[in-house]
Structures are given as structure tokens and as C-alpha cells.
Amino acid sequence: KKKAIHRATTTDDKRLQSTLKRIGVNAIPAIEEVNIFKDDAVIQFINPKVQASIAANTWVVSGSPQTKRPDNLDNLRKLAEQFQKQQPPAGAQATQEEDDDEVPELVAGETFETAAEDGHTHTS
């Protein structure tokens, strides 16, 4: 027979914390509530510790979770759909921003030298 050796959870926590430190997670303060929506339940954290590393695409939520029935999940889905309909498409906004970055058309016969000679000083 082989006896199973149980590691203490503190060892796992230390390994996890060292890994998180290595990837550079930072604490995000003042988070009062986190809800994780699943198909059949909602996992809710009240006053969790939230850490994130945007570069590593990693979010850490730690605390005491409560699993709740999705009583209002259908209502939340409807609200989310309405919110998405109100938002302009991401491509439309990007196109407008790209247009702002373009170089304006040149005016025929006008150069910096001629404008300086004529005394026109236009600054933005």
C-alpha cells in the first residue's frame, strides 16, 4: 500500500503567490463585488481581493465565494443586449479615428514659404 501524502494548502498558496508576483500582478483597490456568470449559477464575491496583469491577460479574484441561483439571469441578459445595441459598433469608431489621423489635402499653389512671405501665420 502507498500512503497518500497531503500537502498543506499554505505550500500551494505560496507557490501561487510567487507565480503571480513573477508575472507582475497588481492589486486593484475598491472592488466591492465580483459576479462570475455561469450557465446554471452565479458565483458572487463580496469585497474580494482583485489583482490583475494586463500584459499577461491574467485576473485573480480571491475571497469567499457564494454560489447563487440565476434568478435574475434572464433579466441581466436582456439588459446586456440592450446595452450592446446602444453602443456604436467598434469598427465605426475606429474608422472615424483613422480619418482624424490622415494628412489634410494640400491647397494648390500654397507652400510654407509663400505663406511666410505673405505674412500668414496660422497655428493650431
Kinemage of the C-alpha trace (Angstrom):
@kinemage 1
@onewidth
@group {chain A} dominant
@subgroup {mainchain}
@vectorlist {calphas} color= white
{ca lys a 1} P 0.000 0.000 0.000
{ca lys a 2} L 1.058 3.500 -0.757
{ca lys a 3} L 0.138 6.192 1.683
{ca ala a 4} L -1.115 9.431 0.157
{ca ile a 5} L 0.818 12.458 1.250
{ca his a 6} L -1.292 15.580 1.608
{ca arg a 7} L 0.457 18.866 1.135
{ca ala a 8} L -0.556 21.797 3.219
{ca thr a 9} L -2.550 24.415 1.371
{ca thr a 10} L -0.071 27.043 2.528
{ca thr a 11} L 2.531 25.473 0.232
{ca asp a 12} L 0.177 25.800 -2.733
{ca asp a 13} L -0.680 29.372 -1.758
{ca lys a 14} L 2.998 30.307 -1.560
{ca arg a 15} L 3.667 28.790 -4.986
{ca leu a 16} L 0.684 30.619 -6.448
{ca gln a 17} L 1.723 33.943 -4.908
{ca ser a 18} L 5.286 33.585 -6.208
{ca thr a 19} L 3.973 32.828 -9.707
{ca leu a 20} L 1.642 35.826 -9.586
{ca lys a 21} L 4.493 38.031 -8.417
{ca arg a 22} L 6.652 36.779 -11.280
{ca ile a 23} L 4.062 37.729 -13.929
{ca gly a 24} L 3.593 41.117 -12.291
{ca val a 25} L 0.037 41.271 -10.980
{ca asn a 26} L -1.039 44.476 -9.271
{ca ala a 27} L -3.807 44.894 -6.717
{ca ile a 28} L -6.912 46.720 -7.905
{ca pro a 29} L -8.395 48.602 -4.938
{ca ala a 30} L -12.018 49.447 -4.103
{ca ile a 31} L -13.756 46.474 -5.735
{ca glu a 32} L -16.928 45.864 -3.737
{ca glu a 33} L -18.373 42.906 -5.615
{ca val a 34} L -17.462 40.437 -8.366
{ca asn a 35} L -20.013 38.236 -10.115
{ca ile a 36} L -18.986 35.359 -12.362
{ca phe a 37} L -21.869 34.199 -14.526
{ca lys a 38} L -22.098 30.553 -15.498
{ca asp a 39} L -24.853 28.794 -17.435
{ca asp a 40} L -26.609 27.492 -14.337
{ca ala a 41} L -25.328 29.653 -11.470
{ca val a 42} L -23.737 32.913 -10.431
{ca ile a 43} L -20.595 32.925 -8.284
{ca gln a 44} L -20.527 36.069 -6.163
{ca phe a 45} L -17.608 37.508 -4.203
{ca ile a 46} L -18.312 40.298 -1.692
{ca asn a 47} L -15.331 42.624 -1.058
{ca pro a 48} L -12.846 40.369 -2.873
{ca lys a 49} L -9.144 40.910 -3.328
{ca val a 50} L -8.695 41.571 -7.051
{ca gln a 51} L -5.332 41.503 -8.801
{ca ala a 52} L -4.550 41.850 -12.486
{ca ser a 53} L -1.745 41.724 -15.005
{ca ile a 54} L -2.960 43.181 -18.269
{ca ala a 55} L 0.233 42.172 -20.082
{ca ala a 56} L -0.226 38.535 -19.042
{ca asn a 57} L -4.013 38.683 -19.597
{ca thr a 58} L -4.475 37.425 -16.037
{ca trp a 59} L -7.096 38.374 -13.470
{ca val a 60} L -7.152 36.974 -9.927
{ca val a 61} L -10.237 37.179 -7.721
{ca ser a 62} L -9.808 35.807 -4.219
{ca gly a 63} L -12.166 35.751 -1.290
{ca ser a 64} L -15.138 33.792 -0.029
{ca pro a 65} L -17.441 32.858 -2.918
{ca gln a 66} L -21.174 32.330 -2.683
{ca thr a 67} L -22.944 30.325 -5.369
{ca lys a 68} L -26.375 31.675 -6.157
{ca arg a 69} L -29.188 30.568 -8.403
{ca pro a 70} L -29.503 32.715 -11.510
{ca asp a 71} L -32.974 34.038 -10.627
{ca asn a 72} L -32.422 37.310 -12.439
{ca leu a 73} L -30.042 35.970 -15.073
{ca asp a 74} L -32.582 36.363 -17.885
{ca asn a 75} L -33.168 39.990 -16.895
{ca leu a 76} L -29.416 40.639 -16.847
{ca arg a 77} L -29.034 39.103 -20.314
{ca lys a 78} L -31.770 41.386 -21.667
{ca leu a 79} L -30.092 44.414 -20.103
{ca ala a 80} L -26.735 43.404 -21.581
{ca glu a 81} L -28.285 43.026 -25.045
{ca gln a 82} L -29.914 46.458 -24.783
{ca phe a 83} L -26.633 47.988 -23.675
{ca gln a 84} L -24.789 46.448 -26.629
{ca lys a 85} L -27.408 47.803 -29.052
{ca gln a 86} L -26.895 51.311 -27.649
{ca gln a 87} L -23.147 51.189 -28.158
{ca pro a 88} L -21.834 52.118 -31.630
{ca pro a 89} L -20.021 49.299 -33.421
{ca ala a 90} L -16.321 49.184 -32.613
{ca gly a 91} L -15.383 49.422 -36.297
{ca ala a 92} L -17.346 52.643 -36.831
{ca gln a 93} L -15.493 54.451 -34.086
{ca ala a 94} L -12.114 53.157 -35.294
{ca thr a 95} L -12.846 54.390 -38.832
{ca gln a 96} L -13.671 57.860 -37.527
{ca glu a 97} L -10.453 57.968 -35.502
{ca glu a 98} L -8.419 56.849 -38.521
{ca asp a 99} L -9.912 59.671 -40.598
{ca asp a 100} L -8.741 62.184 -37.989
{ca asp a 101} L -5.159 60.949 -38.357
{ca glu a 102} L -4.975 61.497 -42.120
{ca val a 103} L -2.917 64.308 -43.611
{ca pro a 104} L -5.137 67.093 -44.994
{ca glu a 105} L -5.209 67.812 -48.714
{ca leu a 106} L -2.746 70.409 -49.985
{ca val a 107} L -4.034 73.727 -51.252
{ca ala a 108} L -2.853 74.349 -54.813
{ca gly a 109} L -0.017 76.869 -55.047
{ca glu a 110} L 0.398 77.302 -51.311
{ca thr a 111} L 3.643 76.418 -49.558
{ca phe a 112} L 5.170 77.312 -46.225
{ca glu a 113} L 7.462 79.810 -47.908
{ca thr a 114} L 4.669 81.668 -49.713
{ca ala a 115} L 2.557 81.765 -46.572
{ca ala a 116} L 5.504 83.193 -44.605
{ca glu a 117} L 6.178 85.811 -47.283
{ca asp a 118} L 2.526 86.861 -47.318
{ca gly a 119} L 2.546 87.218 -43.544
{ca his a 120} L 0.071 84.437 -42.870
{ca thr a 121} L 0.811 82.803 -39.571
{ca his a 122} L -1.636 80.067 -38.817
{ca thr a 123} L -1.008 77.985 -35.749
{ca ser a 124} L -3.126 75.177 -34.400
